[in-house]
């Protein structure tokens, strides 16, 4: 029997979440107000108010992520960024809430 630990997560990148999004070449999803990252490397785009997402990011249990706090109905997109074919997490994944404005100003 293979046991999978609840602590499994992607390895760290040397980039911030904003830089990973810019470098990905992916388009910002229509209606998304901001983006966050989960511990497995999944980058979630939200259409919830940015203040709500920031509050959820501060309160979130890292093992459960943001969906229980924000709701799957507010998720409007998802991407993974990888290095050497391995999904990675940004250096600031635990705290980063990237807005469309930040993305546009860096792109």
Secondary structure, DSSP 8 states (H G I E B T S, - for coil): -----TT---EE-SS-HHHHHHHH-----TT--EEEE-TTSEEEEE-S-HHHHHHHHHH--TTT-SHHHH-GGGEEEEEE-EETTEEEE-TTTTT--EEHHHHHHH-
